[in-house]
Amino acid sequence: MKRNGNHELESHPTAKAIFAAFDGNSTMHVSSKTQSNLIRKQLQSLGWRSRYSQSKDYPISIKGKNFTIEQVQRGEIDGTFGTGATVWPASIVLLKYLELHLDKVKGKKVIDLGAGTGITSMAAAILGAERVVCTDGVESVVKLARQNISKACTQLEREEEEISKQCGCIETQYYWWGSGSIKEQFDTIIIADCVLPKLYPIAPLVDALDELMKDDAVAILSYEHRHFEHYHPEDKFRELAKAKDMIVKKISADELDPVYSVDDIEIWEVTKQ
């Protein structure tokens, strides 16, 4: 079946049943001889990881609140948006982790680094952050995030008037990692899929953490494993963090959302010693 903007395929009865199985919501049963936790996990991850990757609008649900995020395809190829204009799987893993661990953001002052489309900033606001500063190092991406947040808030306010208070806590701004342009410090820093040395040096990101974290703050990162020929990105991040007296902890898979987690994407928490 050819997929036309994902919409025709998703409305097809067979496709709907398949996607339901992917999401873990289907009542279909498979013979015990062919069913295994590994296969089920792979099917689920294929469902959420691939379904909307090429859609203009990426639908998301957080604590029962539904909205869409606009994506701009080919932004990195055309040189207009870099890699920040699409919703990457690691951002979904991160926001679903936060959804399970509300204490990480509820009532906290949060800054989102390399926020891209703004999806993780929007999640932090919905999950009860006191304030969210949504940042990116590309001006066009900051504008996209601002538009997405405004659009999402409009969608949510139609159904729930109280959401305006949560939307009102978000601000967007340009920020170059480690530049010193943001003078305040935060309780929680969220970073989705930015440990990517092929595109972004790791040292400025670690500098930004050192600059923006309160003494008792936590930085929560999602990291997708990708090959880099010069060094292992995780090892380099840990080395640079240690030099700044920071501790990097890899979160156990048991603490991640059982559906929105995959073997090649991890959650790290960084704290100061």
URVEN-V820586 format. One record per run of one state. SS is the DSSP state (h for helix, s for strand, l for the rest). FROM is the first residue (numbers start at 1). TO is the last residue. If there is no record, write none. Layout:
# URVEN-V820586
ss=SS from=FROM to=TO
ss=SS from=FROM to=TO
This chain:
# URVEN-V820586
ss=l from=1 to=6
ss=h from=7 to=11
ss=l from=12 to=12
ss=h from=13 to=22
ss=l from=23 to=36
ss=h from=37 to=50
ss=l from=51 to=56
ss=s from=57 to=62
ss=l from=63 to=64
ss=s from=65 to=70
ss=l from=71 to=74
ss=h from=75 to=78
ss=l from=79 to=88
ss=h from=89 to=100
ss=l from=101 to=101
ss=h from=102 to=104
ss=l from=105 to=108
ss=s from=109 to=113
ss=l from=114 to=118
ss=h from=119 to=126
ss=l from=127 to=130
ss=s from=131 to=136
ss=l from=137 to=138
ss=h from=139 to=157
ss=l from=158 to=162
ss=h from=163 to=167
ss=l from=168 to=169
ss=s from=170 to=174
ss=l from=175 to=185
ss=s from=186 to=192
ss=l from=193 to=201
ss=h from=202 to=212
ss=s from=213 to=224
ss=l from=225 to=232
ss=h from=233 to=243
ss=l from=244 to=245
ss=s from=246 to=250
ss=l from=251 to=252
ss=h from=253 to=255
ss=l from=256 to=264
ss=s from=265 to=272
ss=l from=273 to=273
